[in-house]
């Protein structure tokens, strides 16, 4: 299973409207809808990501020297887990 983040809109008559990129093949999909609750403002951070205590936690790890490749390998491992649904 592959994941793609799409943005869309729920209309007044409760229809979900979104553009689907051409690289997504026809067939069944599973959709998870994330939305902001009415009346509750979205929390904003107190600074950029470098202010977060976890920022840089992988900086000294040699296997993370190429962050793009490292992230792809982590995701592949998660997708292959039997409990991941993938």
MDTraj code that builds the backbone (N, CA, C; nanometers):
import mdtraj as md
import numpy as np

residues = "UNK UNK UNK UNK UNK UNK UNK UNK UNK UNK UNK UNK UNK UNK UNK UNK UNK UNK UNK UNK UNK UNK UNK UNK UNK UNK UNK UNK UNK UNK UNK UNK UNK UNK UNK UNK UNK UNK UNK UNK UNK UNK UNK UNK UNK UNK UNK UNK UNK UNK UNK UNK UNK UNK UNK UNK UNK UNK UNK UNK UNK UNK UNK UNK UNK UNK UNK UNK UNK UNK UNK UNK UNK UNK UNK UNK UNK UNK UNK UNK UNK UNK UNK UNK UNK UNK".split()
xyz = np.array([
    [0.0856, -0.1180, 0.0000],
    [0.0000, 0.0000, 0.0000],
    [0.0897, 0.1237, 0.0000],
    [0.0529, 0.2198, -0.0777],
    [0.1273, 0.3446, -0.0894],
    [0.0393, 0.4581, -0.0406],
    [0.0995, 0.5608, 0.0188],
    [0.0229, 0.6746, 0.0705],
    [0.0530, 0.8000, -0.0100],
    [-0.0498, 0.8783, -0.0358],
    [-0.0377, 1.0065, -0.1049],
    [-0.1243, 1.1063, -0.0301],
    [-0.0704, 1.2237, -0.0019],
    [-0.1485, 1.3267, 0.0662],
    [-0.2138, 1.4159, -0.0385],
    [-0.3462, 1.4268, -0.0310],
    [-0.4222, 1.5106, -0.1231],
    [-0.5007, 1.6124, -0.0422],
    [-0.5255, 1.7276, -0.0998],
    [-0.6096, 1.8273, -0.0345],
    [-0.7409, 1.8335, -0.1093],
    [-0.8477, 1.8498, -0.0336],
    [-0.9789, 1.8547, -0.0951],
    [-1.0720, 1.9419, -0.0144],
    [-1.2001, 1.9290, -0.0440],
    [-1.3007, 2.0118, 0.0220],
    [-1.4284, 1.9307, 0.0385],
    [-1.4923, 1.9458, 0.1537],
    [-1.6242, 1.8861, 0.1745],
    [-1.7259, 1.9952, 0.1440],
    [-1.8176, 1.9651, 0.0525],
    [-1.9168, 2.0635, 0.0104],
    [-2.0326, 2.0699, 0.1095],
    [-2.1207, 2.1669, 0.0899],
    [-2.2384, 2.1833, 0.1750],
    [-2.3282, 2.0597, 0.1754],
    [-2.3314, 1.9866, 0.0623],
    [-2.4140, 1.8660, 0.0559],
    [-2.3335, 1.7397, 0.0884],
    [-2.2261, 1.7572, 0.1673],
    [-2.1447, 1.6479, 0.2206],
    [-2.0766, 1.5618, 0.1141],
    [-2.0308, 1.6241, 0.0073],
    [-1.9531, 1.5549, -0.0956],
    [-1.8064, 1.5915, -0.0774],
    [-1.7179, 1.4953, -0.0973],
    [-1.5744, 1.5198, -0.0919],
    [-1.5263, 1.5472, -0.2330],
    [-1.4637, 1.6617, -0.2536],
    [-1.4162, 1.7023, -0.3852],
    [-1.2647, 1.7208, -0.3772],
    [-1.1920, 1.6553, -0.4679],
    [-1.0466, 1.6710, -0.4725],
    [-0.9941, 1.6307, -0.6088],
    [-0.8768, 1.6803, -0.6407],
    [-0.8090, 1.6424, -0.7640],
    [-0.7182, 1.5238, -0.7322],
    [-0.7208, 1.4230, -0.8184],
    [-0.6359, 1.3053, -0.8006],
    [-0.5279, 1.3082, -0.9084],
    [-0.4001, 1.3062, -0.8674],
    [-0.2909, 1.3097, -0.9659],
    [-0.2966, 1.1908, -1.0617],
    [-0.2503, 1.2120, -1.1825],
    [-0.2537, 1.1094, -1.2869],
    [-0.1744, 0.9843, -1.2544],
    [-0.0751, 0.9932, -1.1657],
    [0.0062, 0.8753, -1.1362],
    [-0.0638, 0.7750, -1.0429],
    [-0.1813, 0.8118, -0.9902],
    [-0.2568, 0.7194, -0.9061],
    [-0.3454, 0.6359, -0.9980],
    [-0.3254, 0.5026, -0.9981],
    [-0.4017, 0.4177, -1.0899],
    [-0.5462, 0.4024, -1.0454],
    [-0.6364, 0.3734, -1.1393],
    [-0.7758, 0.3498, -1.1043],
    [-0.7877, 0.2271, -1.0137],
    [-0.8841, 0.2284, -0.9256],
    [-0.9079, 0.1149, -0.8369],
    [-0.9492, 0.1622, -0.6988],
    [-0.9725, 0.0677, -0.6086],
    [-1.0173, 0.1019, -0.4738],
    [-0.9096, 0.1789, -0.3969],
    [-0.9530, 0.2714, -0.3128],
    [-0.8630, 0.3462, -0.2248],
    [-0.9282, 0.3561, -0.0876],
    [-0.8472, 0.3853, 0.0115],
    [-0.8967, 0.4106, 0.1466],
    [-0.8688, 0.5570, 0.1757],
    [-0.9681, 0.6295, 0.2233],
    [-0.9542, 0.7729, 0.2474],
    [-0.9673, 0.8010, 0.3965],
    [-0.8724, 0.8768, 0.4505],
    [-0.8780, 0.9229, 0.5889],
    [-0.8948, 1.0740, 0.5827],
    [-0.9963, 1.1260, 0.6484],
    [-1.0246, 1.2687, 0.6433],
    [-0.9795, 1.3338, 0.7737],
    [-0.8928, 1.4333, 0.7630],
    [-0.8483, 1.5123, 0.8768],
    [-0.9077, 1.6509, 0.8621],
    [-0.9690, 1.7023, 0.9673],
    [-1.0297, 1.8347, 0.9576],
    [-1.0135, 1.9071, 1.0896],
    [-1.0194, 2.0392, 1.0823],
    [-1.0116, 2.1216, 1.2023],
    [-1.1498, 2.1300, 1.2654],
    [-1.1541, 2.1175, 1.3966],
    [-1.2815, 2.1287, 1.4661],
    [-1.3252, 2.2746, 1.4681],
    [-1.4525, 2.2982, 1.4440],
    [-1.5055, 2.4346, 1.4445],
    [-1.4910, 2.4953, 1.5833],
    [-1.4465, 2.6198, 1.5886],
    [-1.4350, 2.6915, 1.7150],
    [-1.3069, 2.6641, 1.7921],
    [-1.2275, 2.5683, 1.7463],
    [-1.1017, 2.5394, 1.8156],
    [-0.9861, 2.5851, 1.7276],
    [-0.9138, 2.6867, 1.7699],
    [-0.8017, 2.7332, 1.6890],
    [-0.6918, 2.6278, 1.6829],
    [-0.6251, 2.6244, 1.5713],
    [-0.5153, 2.5313, 1.5528],
    [-0.3964, 2.5760, 1.6358],
    [-0.3318, 2.4817, 1.7029],
    [-0.2157, 2.5154, 1.7851],
    [-0.0992, 2.5541, 1.6955],
    [-0.0322, 2.6544, 1.7340],
    [0.0860, 2.7000, 1.6613],
    [0.2088, 2.6765, 1.7482],
    [0.3179, 2.6410, 1.6859],
    [0.4423, 2.6198, 1.7596],
    [0.4991, 2.7511, 1.8106],
    [0.5975, 2.7388, 1.8948],
    [0.6603, 2.8583, 1.9518],
    [0.7870, 2.8949, 1.8768],
    [0.8094, 2.8347, 1.7644],
    [0.9282, 2.8649, 1.6853],
    [0.9408, 2.7653, 1.5729],
    [1.0518, 2.7722, 1.5014],
    [1.0753, 2.6790, 1.3925],
    [1.1065, 2.5401, 1.4454],
    [1.1260, 2.4441, 1.3538],
    [1.1523, 2.3067, 1.3969],
    [1.2781, 2.2946, 1.4831],
    [1.3731, 2.3846, 1.4633],
    [1.4962, 2.3769, 1.5422],
    [1.4739, 2.4048, 1.6908],
    [1.3569, 2.4555, 1.7264],
    [1.3234, 2.4797, 1.8668],
    [1.2712, 2.3529, 1.9352],
    [1.2328, 2.2538, 1.8573],
    [1.1781, 2.1309, 1.9135],
    [1.2910, 2.0489, 1.9775],
    [1.2673, 1.9892, 2.0950],
    [1.3736, 1.9151, 2.1628],
    [1.4253, 1.7947, 2.0839],
    [1.3465, 1.7428, 1.9886],
    [1.3912, 1.6277, 1.9095],
    [1.4680, 1.6695, 1.7844],
    [1.4758, 1.7993, 1.7574],
    [1.5447, 1.8481, 1.6373],
    [1.6911, 1.8055, 1.6411],
    [1.7365, 1.7420, 1.5350],
    [1.8770, 1.7024, 1.5249],
    [1.9110, 1.5709, 1.5923],
    [1.8126, 1.4974, 1.6393],
    [1.8424, 1.3754, 1.7135],
    [1.9142, 1.2693, 1.6298],
    [1.9027, 1.2763, 1.4969],
    [1.9693, 1.1791, 1.4103],
    [2.0976, 1.2352, 1.3484],
    [2.1361, 1.3550, 1.3836],
    [2.2486, 1.4227, 1.3189],
    [2.3787, 1.3439, 1.3254],
    [2.4041, 1.2723, 1.4329],
    [2.5302, 1.1996, 1.4481],
    [2.5210, 1.0533, 1.4062],
    [2.4106, 1.0134, 1.3485],
    [2.3930, 0.8733, 1.3082],
    [2.4430, 0.8547, 1.1653],
    [2.5449, 0.7713, 1.1444],
    [2.6004, 0.7548, 1.0090],
    [2.4986, 0.7009, 0.9091],
    [2.4033, 0.6175, 0.9533],
    [2.3037, 0.5633, 0.8597],
    [2.2058, 0.6698, 0.8124],
    [2.2067, 0.7871, 0.8754],
    [2.1170, 0.8953, 0.8368],
    [2.1912, 1.0063, 0.7618],
    [2.3100, 0.9761, 0.7104],
    [2.3884, 1.0781, 0.6392],
    [2.3127, 1.1316, 0.5181],
    [2.2393, 1.0430, 0.4491],
    [2.1539, 1.0845, 0.3372],
    [2.0100, 1.0791, 0.3877],
    [1.9532, 1.1926, 0.4310],
    [1.8215, 1.1900, 0.4945],
    [1.7100, 1.1356, 0.4058],
    [1.7160, 1.1604, 0.2763],
    [1.6106, 1.1121, 0.1865],
    [1.6137, 0.9596, 0.1802],
    [1.7333, 0.9036, 0.1596],
    [1.7473, 0.7583, 0.1534],
    [1.7115, 0.6950, 0.2877],
    [1.7541, 0.7551, 0.3960],
    [1.7259, 0.7035, 0.5295],
    [1.5752, 0.6987, 0.5547],
    [1.5059, 0.8049, 0.5184],
    [1.3609, 0.8105, 0.5372],
    [1.2915, 0.7044, 0.4523],
    [1.3347, 0.6866, 0.3281],
    [1.2751, 0.5843, 0.2414],
    [1.2930, 0.4453, 0.3017],
    [1.4141, 0.4179, 0.3563],
    [1.4381, 0.2867, 0.4171],
    [1.3508, 0.2666, 0.5411],
    [1.3349, 0.3700, 0.6221],
    [1.2484, 0.3590, 0.7398],
    [1.1043, 0.3293, 0.6980],
    [1.0560, 0.4022, 0.5981],
    [0.9186, 0.3823, 0.5522],
    [0.8981, 0.2436, 0.4952],
    [0.9962, 0.1949, 0.4165],
    [0.9865, 0.0600, 0.3608],
    [0.9744, -0.0435, 0.4720],
    [1.0545, -0.0253, 0.5769],
    [1.0485, -0.1175, 0.6902],
    [0.9127, -0.1164, 0.7576],
    [0.8544, 0.0010, 0.7715],
    [0.7221, 0.0123, 0.8338],
    [0.6163, -0.0522, 0.7445],
    [0.6248, -0.0284, 0.6143],
    [0.5256, -0.0830, 0.5216],
    [0.5305, -0.2347, 0.5148],
    [0.6445, -0.2947, 0.5447],
    [0.6591, -0.4402, 0.5379],
    [0.6169, -0.5087, 0.6665],
    [0.5981, -0.4319, 0.7735],
    [0.5562, -0.4909, 0.9017],
    [0.4181, -0.5522, 0.8873],
    [0.3968, -0.6657, 0.9503],
    [0.2681, -0.7336, 0.9398],
    [0.1558, -0.6570, 1.0067],
    [0.1874, -0.5773, 1.1085],
    [0.0831, -0.5032, 1.1805],
    [0.0563, -0.3656, 1.1236],
    [0.1215, -0.3274, 1.0122],
    [0.1059, -0.1926, 0.9567],
    [-0.0139, -0.1801, 0.8645],
    [-0.0747, -0.2916, 0.8280],
    [-0.1877, -0.2856, 0.7361],
    [-0.1435, -0.2791, 0.5920],
    [-0.0123, -0.2793, 0.5659],
    [0.0384, -0.2665, 0.4292],
    [0.0693, -0.3943, 0.3618],
])
top = md.Topology()
chain = top.add_chain()
for i, resn in enumerate(residues, 1):
    res = top.add_residue(resn, chain, resSeq=i)
    for name in ("N", "CA", "C"):
        top.add_atom(name, md.element.get_by_symbol(name[0]), res)
traj = md.Trajectory(xyz[None], top)
